[in-house]
Amino acid sequence: MSWLSFVPAVLVAAAWLLLPGLAVGYAMGLRGVICWGLAPTMSAAAISVSAILLGAAGLGFTPVTALIPIVVLVAAIAAVALTLRNRFNVMRRPDPRAVAWCAVAGVGIAAVLGVIGTVSGFGRPDNIQQTYDAVLHYNGVAAILDLHNGSPLAVSPKLGAGAFYPLGFHDVAALTSMTTGAGVMGAVNATVVVTLALMWPLGCVALARQLFGCRPIAMTVTAVLSLGFTAFPWGLFNFGVLWPNAFGLAMVPAGLAALCALVGIARDDAIGRVRSIPVLVAIGAAAVLAQPNTVFSLGALALVPITASLLRWAWRRHRDRGQWWLGLLAIAGYLVVLYGGWKFINSLAMVKQVKDFNWPAFQGRLEAVEDVLINGTNWWTPQYFLGALVVIGAVIALFTKGLRWVPFAHAVTAFLFILDASQDTPLSAKLTGFWYNDSVRIGAMLPITGVVLAAVAVVRIGDWIFGYASRWASGRQLGVAGPAFKSPATFPALLLVVVLAVTGSMYTRQHIGVISSPYNARAATSNGSIVDQQELPFFAEVAKVVPPGVVIANDPWDGSALLYALHDRQVLFPHMGTSVNGDRKLLATSLNALSTDPAVCQVVRKLHVGYLVVAHDRFWVTDNRQKLYPGLQDPTLPGFEKLIDHNGLRLYRVTGC
């Protein structure tokens, strides 16, 4: 794939993540910055739900059919809005032009930084991520294309990933591939670019619009700063790789923006309390269908403003009306709901399974605290300057009406990270288990509130400088510089330029390395390469020999699992985590001895296995799970015909059945 052909893939991925959400938002009456900020998350919800509905109706999932439920939804919303237009103020007033243009400028700068970081890190537009989880995600997209079905209920069993695996990210990548003809790897990389460089900054701008009101420069500052934090968005595109988790976490700022409207803490609210309810429902659906633990991220952060708003309401009831009993009753009911919700969530089988994961503590408590303060969680390179801005912003926010909840929400995430990174206790497992007890996923939540706090610092310090400068300039003849001293946007903008200079354009070089590592550095290591440069042409040759629809028996640890994503050839094990049980277990242990066991041939015919591929086993060579596939190594008994043999890369036809 050439870079020239990669451009349409990126633009199409951006269109899929903007246009459906814009249509839904405009039908709901949203306008301006908030409509654009919510658009990617609303699009993700519409596409994911559309995929499920089409699967249930037995219709194929294509770019055309995917739009049908979305068009019906937009028409229904528009009809309701038209009906209610005389009774309610359905349409929100547009933002001032300055707000819109500053938001465009900020998102534009962020997009440039994001594109430079990701594209430079990829190395090639269709380069392969050499990580454990990437195999499942690539093949998830391949399965959608193969089945013409984007519903988790159909795709998850195909991947051996249980009954339900969220596919929000994969659905967008699959639509990008269908629309442009890009291969799976190119479409996935295009979706990564758009998620990081557009979806995340727009969500942060939506939150800034609710917290700062119609303050134009705040939109620019927030958007630019959103690309500065390594832990997110960059880190989750390196670790794992956690593409669905990153996709879901990019929605959380939009969720917080809607929550601010619901609980009445937004400044010059651009959503409206009534409208915030369906928006939150849509965002919740999008998050669940992207990666369910992002719902817990939103919930953990949302507890702070919800609790604060309830306590404020109860106090006002007591102070203004003497209804102290009503406030106590509301607080008691709130606690009952929280406890009941906690018990219900922890009773779910899916949550219990997630909590069974255990990532051991790796540092002391003080080290974890220090890492939070310097933005250096989970071995990422410390970001002292940006960390200082977050701390300064937290102090300022504590004394700013409407922003006091943000440092407390930041502290909640910090507490969870410190607990997970430094302790192996029942309390740590109980509270952090919703994120697989994984400090990387929890640390990635810190930038959600960190972006806001850093923006508060830049804007407020700029305001202070403006105050001093305007007093100094009063009565002086400053010529062409005079208007600058009269604009409250000048000094926050200059300070943002300083931040860009000091941080090297938001740590761009560092972030290129973060993206590049799983694509290039790990590919060159003896223990990190899933697919090497010899295997790529070999797999292409295999695809020419093996007809579509015939299953290839394979050891997934040798890279052959990616035959599905690379060339649309069915493989027995599409991921290293595919369950090895039942019929698959028999073949995994005994296929190469089929001439001695008649039961093997029965399973071969049942599963339509016609070939065996043996490739280079270079990934995580010490992992004990590699021992589960002795029957998928080079056969020494009759029943196989060798078709290809290139330096240890072999393809056999199964002839003994």
C-alpha positions as CSV (number, residue, x, y, z in Angstrom):
1,M,0.0,0.0,0.0
2,S,1.4,3.4,-1.0
3,W,1.1,6.6,1.1
4,L,-0.9,8.1,-1.7
5,S,-3.5,5.4,-1.4
6,F,-3.4,5.7,2.4
7,V,-4.7,9.2,2.3
8,P,-8.2,8.2,1.0
9,A,-8.4,5.6,3.7
10,V,-7.7,8.2,6.4
11,L,-10.2,10.6,4.9
12,V,-12.9,7.9,4.7
13,A,-12.3,6.7,8.2
14,A,-12.7,10.4,9.3
15,A,-15.9,10.6,7.3
16,W,-17.3,7.5,9.0
17,L,-16.4,8.9,12.4
18,L,-17.9,12.4,11.7
19,L,-20.8,12.4,9.3
20,P,-23.2,10.0,11.0
21,G,-22.7,11.7,14.4
22,L,-23.1,15.2,12.8
23,A,-26.4,14.1,11.3
24,V,-27.7,12.8,14.6
25,G,-26.5,15.8,16.5
26,Y,-28.0,18.3,14.0
27,A,-31.3,16.4,14.1
28,M,-31.2,16.7,17.9
29,G,-30.7,20.4,17.7
30,L,-27.0,20.5,18.6
31,R,-25.0,23.2,16.9
32,G,-21.4,24.5,16.8
33,V,-18.4,23.2,18.7
34,I,-20.4,20.8,20.9
35,C,-22.0,19.1,17.9
36,W,-18.6,18.5,16.2
37,G,-17.1,17.4,19.5
38,L,-19.7,14.8,20.2
39,A,-19.9,13.7,16.5
40,P,-17.2,10.9,16.6
41,T,-18.7,9.2,19.7
42,M,-22.2,9.5,18.3
43,S,-21.0,8.0,15.0
44,A,-19.4,5.1,16.8
45,A,-22.6,4.4,18.6
46,A,-24.7,4.6,15.4
47,I,-22.3,2.3,13.5
48,S,-22.0,-0.3,16.3
49,V,-25.7,-0.4,16.9
50,S,-26.4,-0.5,13.1
51,A,-24.1,-3.5,12.8
52,I,-26.0,-5.4,15.5
53,L,-29.4,-4.6,14.0
54,L,-28.3,-5.6,10.5
55,G,-27.0,-8.9,11.9
56,A,-30.2,-9.6,13.7
57,A,-32.2,-8.8,10.5
58,G,-30.0,-11.1,8.4
59,L,-28.8,-8.3,6.2
60,G,-25.2,-7.9,5.1
61,F,-23.0,-5.2,6.8
62,T,-21.8,-3.0,4.0
63,P,-21.2,0.8,3.6
64,V,-24.7,1.1,2.1
65,T,-26.7,-1.0,4.5
66,A,-24.8,0.4,7.5
67,L,-26.4,3.8,6.7
68,I,-30.0,2.5,6.6
69,P,-30.5,2.3,10.4
70,I,-28.6,5.6,10.8
71,V,-30.8,7.4,8.3
72,V,-34.0,6.0,10.0
73,L,-32.7,7.2,13.3
74,V,-31.9,10.7,12.0
75,A,-35.3,10.9,10.4
76,A,-37.0,9.8,13.6
77,I,-35.1,12.3,15.7
78,A,-35.8,15.1,13.2
79,A,-39.5,14.3,13.3
80,V,-39.6,14.5,17.1
81,A,-37.7,17.7,17.1
82,L,-40.0,19.2,14.5
83,T,-43.1,18.2,16.5
84,L,-41.7,19.7,19.7
85,R,-40.3,22.9,18.1
86,N,-43.2,25.1,19.2
87,R,-43.2,23.9,22.8
88,F,-39.5,23.7,23.5
89,N,-36.4,25.4,22.5
90,V,-35.3,22.5,20.4
91,M,-32.4,24.1,18.5
92,R,-29.4,25.3,20.4
93,R,-28.0,28.7,19.4
94,P,-24.8,28.6,17.4
95,D,-21.5,29.4,19.1
96,P,-19.9,32.7,18.3
97,R,-17.6,32.5,15.3
98,A,-14.5,33.1,17.4
99,V,-15.2,30.0,19.5
100,A,-15.8,27.9,16.3
101,W,-12.6,29.2,14.6
102,C,-10.4,28.8,17.7
103,A,-11.7,25.2,18.0
104,V,-11.0,24.5,14.4
105,A,-7.5,26.0,14.8
106,G,-6.8,23.9,17.9
107,V,-8.1,20.6,16.4
108,G,-6.2,21.4,13.2
109,I,-2.9,21.7,15.1
110,A,-3.7,18.6,17.1
111,A,-4.5,16.7,14.0
112,V,-1.2,17.7,12.4
113,L,0.7,16.5,15.5
114,G,-1.3,13.3,15.6
115,V,-0.8,12.5,11.9
116,I,3.0,13.3,12.1
117,G,3.3,11.0,15.1
118,T,1.3,8.1,13.9
119,V,2.4,8.1,10.2
120,S,6.1,8.5,11.2
121,G,5.7,5.7,13.7
122,F,4.0,3.3,11.2
123,G,7.0,3.2,8.9
124,R,4.7,2.0,6.1
125,P,1.0,2.7,5.8
126,D,0.1,-1.0,6.0
127,N,2.8,-2.1,8.4
128,I,1.9,-4.8,10.9
129,Q,1.7,-4.3,14.6
130,Q,3.9,-7.0,16.2
131,T,1.8,-7.4,19.4
132,Y,-0.2,-10.2,21.0
133,D,-3.6,-8.4,20.9
134,A,-3.1,-7.1,17.4
135,V,-3.6,-10.5,15.9
136,L,-7.1,-10.7,17.3
137,H,-8.0,-7.2,16.2
138,Y,-6.7,-7.7,12.7
139,N,-8.6,-10.9,12.4
140,G,-11.7,-9.3,13.9
141,V,-11.8,-6.8,11.0
142,A,-11.1,-9.7,8.6
143,A,-14.0,-11.7,10.0
144,I,-16.4,-8.7,9.5
145,L,-15.3,-8.5,5.9
146,D,-15.6,-12.3,5.4
147,L,-19.0,-12.7,7.1
148,H,-20.4,-9.3,5.9
149,N,-21.6,-9.1,9.5
150,G,-20.4,-6.5,12.1
151,S,-22.3,-7.9,15.0
152,P,-20.3,-9.3,17.9
153,L,-22.8,-12.2,18.2
154,A,-21.6,-13.4,14.8
155,V,-17.9,-12.4,14.8
156,S,-16.9,-13.4,18.3
157,P,-17.5,-17.2,17.8
158,K,-15.6,-17.0,14.5
159,L,-12.6,-15.8,16.4
160,G,-12.9,-18.2,19.3
161,A,-13.4,-15.1,21.5
162,G,-16.5,-16.3,23.4
163,A,-20.0,-15.2,22.9
164,F,-19.5,-11.5,22.8
165,Y,-16.5,-9.4,22.0
166,P,-17.0,-5.6,21.4
167,L,-16.4,-4.6,17.8
168,G,-16.9,-0.8,17.7
169,F,-13.3,-0.1,16.5
170,H,-13.4,-3.1,14.2
171,D,-16.7,-2.0,12.6
172,V,-15.2,1.4,11.7
173,A,-12.0,-0.2,10.3
174,A,-14.1,-2.7,8.3
175,L,-16.3,0.1,6.8
176,T,-13.1,2.0,5.9
177,S,-11.8,-1.1,4.1
178,M,-15.0,-1.8,2.3
179,T,-15.4,1.8,1.1
180,T,-11.8,2.3,-0.1
181,G,-10.6,-1.2,-0.9
182,A,-7.7,-0.9,1.5
183,G,-6.5,-4.1,3.1
184,V,-7.1,-4.9,6.7
185,M,-3.8,-3.5,8.0
186,G,-4.1,-0.3,6.0
187,A,-7.7,0.2,7.2
188,V,-6.8,-0.4,10.8
189,N,-3.9,2.0,10.6
190,A,-6.2,4.6,9.1
191,T,-8.7,4.2,11.9
192,V,-5.8,4.5,14.4
193,V,-4.8,7.8,12.9
194,V,-8.4,9.2,13.0
195,T,-9.0,8.0,16.6
196,L,-5.8,9.6,17.9
197,A,-5.6,12.7,15.8
198,L,-9.3,13.6,15.5
199,M,-11.7,11.7,17.7
200,W,-9.7,12.4,20.9
201,P,-9.1,16.1,20.4
202,L,-12.7,16.7,19.4
203,G,-13.9,15.0,22.6
204,C,-11.6,17.1,24.7
205,V,-12.9,20.2,23.0
206,A,-16.5,19.2,23.7
207,L,-15.6,18.9,27.4
208,A,-13.7,22.3,27.3
209,R,-16.8,23.9,25.7
210,Q,-18.9,22.7,28.7
211,L,-16.3,23.8,31.3
212,F,-15.0,27.0,29.9
213,G,-18.1,28.2,28.2
214,C,-17.7,30.4,25.1
215,R,-14.0,31.2,25.8
216,P,-12.4,30.9,22.3
217,I,-8.8,30.5,23.3
218,A,-9.7,27.7,25.8
219,M,-10.8,25.6,22.8
220,T,-7.4,26.0,21.0
221,V,-5.4,25.4,24.2
222,T,-7.3,22.2,25.1
223,A,-7.2,20.7,21.7
224,V,-3.4,21.2,21.3
225,L,-2.6,20.0,24.9
226,S,-4.7,16.8,24.3
227,L,-1.9,15.4,22.1
228,G,0.8,16.0,24.7
229,F,0.2,13.2,27.1
230,T,2.0,9.9,26.4
231,A,-0.1,7.7,28.7
232,F,-3.1,8.5,26.4
233,P,-3.7,8.6,23.6
234,W,-0.3,7.4,22.5
235,G,0.4,4.7,25.1
236,L,-2.6,2.5,24.4
237,F,-1.6,2.4,20.7
238,N,1.7,0.8,21.9
239,F,0.8,-1.5,24.8
240,G,-1.2,-4.6,24.1
241,V,-2.1,-3.3,21.6
242,L,-5.3,-1.9,23.1
243,W,-7.0,-0.4,20.1
244,P,-10.6,-1.0,21.3
245,N,-9.7,0.3,24.7
246,A,-8.2,3.5,23.2
247,F,-11.2,3.9,20.9
248,G,-13.5,3.7,23.9
249,L,-11.4,5.9,26.2
250,A,-11.4,8.6,23.5
251,M,-15.2,8.8,24.1
252,V,-15.0,9.6,27.8
253,P,-14.5,13.4,27.5
254,A,-17.7,13.5,25.4
255,G,-19.5,11.6,28.1
256,L,-18.3,14.0,30.8
257,A,-19.4,16.9,28.6
258,A,-22.9,15.5,28.5
259,L,-22.8,14.7,32.2
260,C,-21.9,18.3,33.0
261,A,-25.2,19.3,31.3
262,L,-27.2,16.6,33.1
263,V,-26.0,17.7,36.6
264,G,-26.1,21.4,35.9
265,I,-22.4,22.3,36.2
266,A,-21.8,23.3,32.6
267,R,-20.8,26.9,32.0
268,D,-23.1,28.3,29.3
269,D,-24.4,24.8,28.6
270,A,-24.4,23.9,24.9
271,I,-26.3,20.6,25.3
272,G,-29.2,21.1,27.6
273,R,-30.3,18.8,30.5
274,V,-33.1,17.0,28.7
275,R,-31.0,16.4,25.6
276,S,-28.1,15.2,27.7
277,I,-30.0,12.0,28.6
278,P,-30.2,10.5,25.1
279,V,-26.7,11.7,24.4
280,L,-25.4,9.9,27.5
281,V,-27.3,6.7,26.5
282,A,-25.7,6.8,23.1
283,I,-22.2,7.4,24.5
284,G,-22.8,4.6,27.0
285,A,-23.8,2.2,24.1
286,A,-20.7,3.3,22.1
287,A,-18.4,2.7,25.0
288,V,-19.8,-0.7,25.8
289,L,-19.5,-1.8,22.1
290,A,-16.0,-0.4,22.0
291,Q,-14.5,-1.8,25.3
292,P,-16.8,-2.2,28.3
293,N,-14.1,-1.1,30.8
294,T,-14.2,2.4,29.4
295,V,-17.8,2.6,30.8
296,F,-16.1,2.0,34.2
297,S,-13.7,4.8,33.4
298,L,-16.5,7.2,32.7
299,G,-18.4,6.0,35.8
300,A,-15.4,6.4,38.1
301,L,-14.8,10.0,36.9
302,A,-18.6,10.8,36.8
303,L,-19.0,9.9,40.5
304,V,-17.3,13.1,41.6
305,P,-19.5,15.7,39.8
306,I,-22.6,13.6,40.5
307,T,-21.8,13.4,44.2
308,A,-20.8,17.0,44.4
309,S,-24.0,18.2,42.6
310,L,-26.2,16.0,44.9
311,L,-24.5,17.4,48.0
312,R,-24.9,20.9,46.8
313,W,-28.6,20.4,46.0
314,A,-29.2,18.9,49.5
315,W,-27.4,21.8,51.1
316,R,-29.5,24.3,49.2
317,R,-32.7,22.5,50.2
318,H,-31.7,22.8,53.8
319,R,-30.5,26.4,53.6
320,D,-33.3,27.9,51.5
321,R,-36.3,25.8,52.5
322,G,-35.3,24.0,55.7
323,Q,-36.0,20.7,54.0
324,W,-33.0,18.9,55.6
325,W,-34.9,15.6,55.6
326,L,-35.4,15.7,51.9
327,G,-31.7,16.1,51.3
328,L,-30.8,13.3,53.7
329,L,-33.4,11.1,51.9
330,A,-31.9,11.8,48.5
331,I,-28.3,11.1,49.8
332,A,-29.5,7.8,51.4
333,G,-31.2,6.8,48.2
334,Y,-28.1,7.7,46.2
335,L,-26.0,5.5,48.5
336,V,-28.5,2.6,48.1
337,V,-28.3,2.9,44.3
338,L,-24.5,3.0,44.4
339,Y,-24.4,-0.1,46.6
340,G,-27.0,-2.0,44.6
341,G,-25.2,-1.1,41.4
342,W,-21.8,-2.2,42.8
343,K,-23.3,-5.6,43.8
344,F,-25.0,-6.1,40.5
345,I,-22.0,-5.2,38.4
346,N,-19.8,-7.5,40.5
347,S,-22.2,-10.3,40.0
348,L,-21.9,-10.3,36.2
349,A,-19.9,-13.2,34.8
350,M,-18.1,-10.9,32.4
351,V,-16.9,-8.7,35.2
352,K,-15.8,-11.6,37.3
353,Q,-13.8,-12.9,34.4
354,V,-12.1,-9.6,33.9
355,K,-11.3,-9.3,37.6
356,D,-9.6,-12.6,37.5
357,F,-6.6,-11.0,35.7
358,N,-3.8,-10.1,38.0
359,W,-1.0,-7.7,37.0
360,P,1.4,-7.7,40.0
361,A,2.6,-4.4,41.6
362,F,5.9,-3.2,40.2
363,Q,6.9,-0.1,42.2
364,G,6.7,1.5,45.7
365,R,3.9,3.8,46.7
366,L,6.0,7.0,46.6
367,E,7.4,6.1,43.2
368,A,3.8,5.7,41.9
369,V,2.9,9.1,43.4
370,E,5.9,10.7,41.7
371,D,5.1,9.1,38.4
372,V,1.6,10.5,38.5
373,L,3.0,14.0,39.2
374,I,5.5,14.0,36.4
375,N,3.3,12.2,33.8
376,G,5.7,9.2,33.8
377,T,3.3,6.3,34.6
378,N,4.2,2.8,33.5
379,W,7.8,3.5,32.4
380,W,6.8,6.2,29.9
381,T,9.4,9.0,29.7
382,P,8.6,11.7,32.3
383,Q,6.9,14.9,31.1
384,Y,8.0,17.3,33.8
385,F,6.7,20.5,32.2
386,L,3.3,19.1,31.3
387,G,3.1,17.5,34.8
388,A,3.8,20.9,36.4
389,L,1.0,22.5,34.3
390,V,-1.4,19.8,35.6
391,V,-0.5,20.4,39.2
392,I,-0.8,24.2,38.8
393,G,-4.1,23.8,37.0
394,A,-5.4,21.5,39.8
395,V,-4.6,24.2,42.4
396,I,-6.3,26.9,40.3
397,A,-9.4,24.7,39.6
398,L,-9.9,24.2,43.4
399,F,-10.7,27.9,43.7
400,T,-12.7,28.2,40.4
401,K,-16.5,27.7,40.4
402,G,-17.6,25.0,38.1
403,L,-14.1,23.4,37.9
404,R,-13.6,22.2,41.5
405,W,-14.7,18.7,40.7
406,V,-12.0,18.2,38.1
407,P,-8.9,17.9,40.4
408,F,-10.9,15.6,42.7
409,A,-11.8,13.4,39.6
410,H,-8.1,13.5,38.7
411,A,-7.3,12.4,42.2
412,V,-9.7,9.4,41.9
413,T,-7.7,8.1,38.9
414,A,-4.4,8.8,40.6
415,F,-5.5,6.8,43.7
416,L,-6.6,3.9,41.5
417,F,-3.3,3.9,39.6
418,I,-1.2,4.2,42.8
419,L,-3.2,1.4,44.4
420,D,-2.7,-0.9,41.4
421,A,0.9,-0.1,40.7
422,S,2.2,-0.4,44.2
423,Q,-0.1,-2.9,46.1
424,D,-1.2,-6.5,45.7
425,T,-4.0,-6.4,48.2
426,P,-7.7,-7.5,48.2
427,L,-8.7,-3.8,48.1
428,S,-6.5,-3.2,45.0
429,A,-8.0,-6.2,43.2
430,K,-11.5,-5.2,44.2
431,L,-11.3,-1.6,43.0
432,T,-9.0,-1.9,40.0
433,G,-10.3,-5.3,38.7
434,F,-12.7,-3.5,36.3
435,W,-9.6,-2.6,34.3
436,Y,-8.1,-6.1,34.4
437,N,-6.0,-4.9,37.4
438,D,-3.9,-3.3,34.7
439,S,-2.1,0.0,35.7
440,V,-1.5,0.9,32.0
441,R,-5.3,1.1,31.4
442,I,-5.8,3.0,34.6
443,G,-2.9,5.3,33.9
444,A,-4.4,6.1,30.5
445,M,-7.3,7.7,32.3
446,L,-5.2,10.4,33.9
447,P,-4.9,12.6,30.7
448,I,-8.7,12.8,30.5
449,T,-8.8,15.2,33.5
450,G,-5.1,16.1,33.0
451,V,-5.8,17.9,29.7
452,V,-8.5,20.0,31.3
453,L,-6.2,20.9,34.3
454,A,-3.3,21.8,32.0
455,A,-5.6,24.0,29.9
456,V,-6.8,25.7,33.1
457,A,-3.2,26.5,34.0
458,V,-2.3,27.9,30.6
459,V,-5.5,30.0,30.2
460,R,-5.5,31.3,33.8
461,I,-1.7,32.1,33.8
462,G,-2.2,33.9,30.5
463,D,-5.1,35.8,32.0
464,W,-2.9,37.0,34.9
465,I,-0.2,38.1,32.5
466,F,-2.8,39.9,30.5
467,G,-4.0,41.7,33.5
468,Y,-0.5,42.9,34.4
469,A,0.3,43.7,30.8
470,S,-2.9,45.7,30.2
471,R,-2.3,47.8,33.3
472,W,1.3,48.5,32.2
473,A,0.2,49.4,28.7
474,S,-2.6,51.7,29.9
475,G,-2.0,55.2,28.5
476,R,1.1,54.2,26.5
477,Q,1.4,54.5,22.7
478,L,2.3,51.0,21.6
479,G,1.6,51.3,17.9
480,V,0.7,48.0,16.1
481,A,1.3,46.1,19.4
482,G,-1.5,48.0,21.1
483,P,-4.4,45.7,20.1
484,A,-2.5,42.7,21.4
485,F,-2.4,44.1,24.9
486,K,-6.2,44.6,24.7
487,S,-7.1,41.1,23.7
488,P,-7.5,38.5,26.5
489,A,-6.6,35.7,24.0
490,T,-3.1,37.1,23.3
491,F,-1.2,35.9,26.3
492,P,-2.8,32.4,26.7
493,A,-1.9,32.0,23.0
494,L,1.7,33.1,23.5
495,L,1.9,30.8,26.5
496,L,0.7,27.9,24.4
497,V,3.4,28.7,21.8
498,V,5.9,28.6,24.7
499,V,4.5,25.2,25.8
500,L,4.9,23.9,22.3
501,A,8.5,25.1,22.1
502,V,9.5,23.7,25.5
503,T,7.8,20.3,24.9
504,G,9.1,19.9,21.4
505,S,5.7,20.2,19.8
506,M,3.9,18.2,22.5
507,Y,6.8,15.6,22.7
508,T,6.4,14.6,19.1
509,R,9.7,12.8,18.8
510,Q,8.9,10.8,21.9
511,H,5.5,9.9,20.6
512,I,6.8,8.8,17.2
513,G,9.0,6.3,19.2
514,V,6.0,5.1,21.2
515,I,4.1,4.4,18.0
516,S,7.1,3.0,16.1
517,S,8.2,0.4,18.7
518,P,5.5,-2.3,18.1
519,Y,5.6,-1.8,14.4
520,N,9.3,-1.7,13.8
521,A,11.5,-2.3,16.9
522,R,9.7,-5.4,18.0
523,A,9.7,-6.8,14.4
524,A,13.5,-6.8,14.6
525,T,13.7,-8.8,17.8
526,S,14.0,-12.6,18.1
527,N,11.3,-12.7,20.7
528,G,9.0,-10.0,19.5
529,S,8.3,-10.7,15.8
530,I,5.0,-12.3,14.9
531,V,5.4,-12.0,11.1
532,D,8.9,-11.5,9.7
533,Q,10.0,-10.3,6.2
534,Q,10.5,-13.9,5.0
535,E,7.0,-15.0,6.1
536,L,5.1,-12.2,4.2
537,P,6.0,-13.5,0.7
538,F,5.5,-17.1,1.9
539,F,2.0,-16.3,3.1
540,A,1.2,-14.7,-0.2
541,E,2.3,-17.9,-1.9
542,V,0.2,-20.0,0.4
543,A,-2.8,-17.8,-0.5
544,K,-2.2,-18.6,-4.1
545,V,-2.2,-22.4,-3.5
546,V,-5.0,-22.7,-0.9
547,P,-8.5,-22.0,-2.3
548,P,-10.9,-19.7,-0.3
549,G,-13.1,-21.5,2.2
550,V,-10.6,-24.3,3.0
551,V,-9.3,-24.3,6.5
552,I,-5.6,-24.2,7.1
553,A,-4.4,-25.9,10.3
554,N,-1.8,-23.7,12.0
555,D,0.1,-22.9,15.2
556,P,-1.0,-19.3,15.9
557,W,2.3,-18.5,17.6
558,D,4.3,-18.7,14.4
559,G,2.4,-15.8,12.7
560,S,0.2,-17.9,10.5
561,A,-2.9,-16.7,12.3
562,L,-2.6,-13.5,10.2
563,L,-3.2,-15.5,7.0
564,Y,-6.8,-14.6,7.6
565,A,-6.3,-10.8,7.8
566,L,-3.6,-10.7,5.2
567,H,-5.1,-12.9,2.5
568,D,-8.6,-13.9,3.6
569,R,-7.6,-17.6,4.1
570,Q,-9.4,-19.5,6.9
571,V,-7.1,-20.7,9.7
572,L,-7.9,-23.1,12.5
573,F,-6.5,-20.9,15.2
574,P,-7.0,-17.1,14.4
575,H,-5.4,-16.0,17.7
576,M,-3.0,-17.2,20.3
577,G,-5.8,-16.9,22.8
578,T,-8.3,-19.0,20.9
579,S,-9.6,-21.8,23.1
580,V,-7.8,-25.1,22.6
581,N,-10.5,-27.6,23.5
582,G,-12.8,-30.1,21.9
583,D,-12.2,-30.8,18.2
584,R,-9.6,-28.0,18.0
585,K,-7.6,-29.6,20.8
586,L,-7.5,-33.0,19.1
587,L,-6.0,-31.4,15.9
588,A,-3.7,-29.2,18.0
589,T,-2.2,-32.3,19.6
590,S,-2.5,-35.0,17.0
591,L,-3.0,-33.7,13.4
592,N,0.5,-34.7,12.2
593,A,-0.2,-38.2,13.4
594,L,-3.6,-38.6,11.7
595,S,-2.5,-41.9,10.0
596,T,-2.4,-43.5,13.5
597,D,-5.7,-42.1,14.8
598,P,-9.0,-42.4,12.8
599,A,-10.7,-39.9,15.1
600,V,-8.4,-37.2,13.7
601,C,-9.7,-37.6,10.2
602,Q,-13.3,-37.3,11.4
603,V,-12.5,-33.9,12.9
604,V,-10.5,-32.9,9.8
605,R,-13.5,-33.5,7.6
606,K,-15.9,-31.9,10.1
607,L,-13.8,-28.7,10.3
608,H,-13.0,-28.7,6.5
609,V,-9.2,-28.7,7.2
610,G,-7.3,-29.2,4.0
611,Y,-3.8,-27.8,4.6
612,L,-1.2,-27.5,7.3
613,V,1.2,-24.5,7.4
614,V,4.4,-24.3,9.5
615,A,6.1,-21.0,9.8
616,H,8.8,-19.3,12.0
617,D,8.1,-19.5,15.7
618,R,9.7,-16.4,17.1
619,F,7.1,-14.7,19.2
620,W,7.2,-15.1,23.0
621,V,9.1,-18.3,22.6
622,T,9.1,-19.0,26.4
623,D,5.3,-18.8,26.7
624,N,4.1,-22.1,28.0
625,R,1.0,-21.9,25.7
626,Q,3.3,-22.7,22.8
627,K,3.4,-26.3,24.0
628,L,-0.3,-26.7,23.2
629,Y,0.3,-27.3,19.5
630,P,2.6,-30.3,19.1
631,G,0.3,-31.8,16.4
632,L,0.7,-28.8,14.2
633,Q,4.4,-29.1,13.6
634,D,6.2,-30.7,10.7
635,P,4.7,-34.2,10.2
636,T,6.9,-37.2,10.1
637,L,4.2,-39.8,9.4
638,P,2.3,-40.4,6.2
639,G,-0.8,-38.4,5.2
640,F,0.7,-35.1,4.1
641,E,2.0,-33.8,0.8
642,K,4.6,-31.0,1.0
643,L,3.8,-28.2,-1.5
644,I,6.1,-25.4,-0.4
645,D,9.4,-25.4,1.4
646,H,11.3,-22.1,1.8
647,N,13.9,-22.0,4.6
648,G,11.7,-23.7,7.2
649,L,8.5,-22.2,5.9
650,R,6.4,-25.1,4.7
651,L,2.9,-25.8,3.4
652,Y,1.4,-29.3,3.4
653,R,-1.7,-30.6,1.8
654,V,-3.6,-33.0,4.1
655,T,-4.0,-36.2,2.0
656,G,-4.5,-38.9,4.5
657,C,-8.2,-38.3,5.0
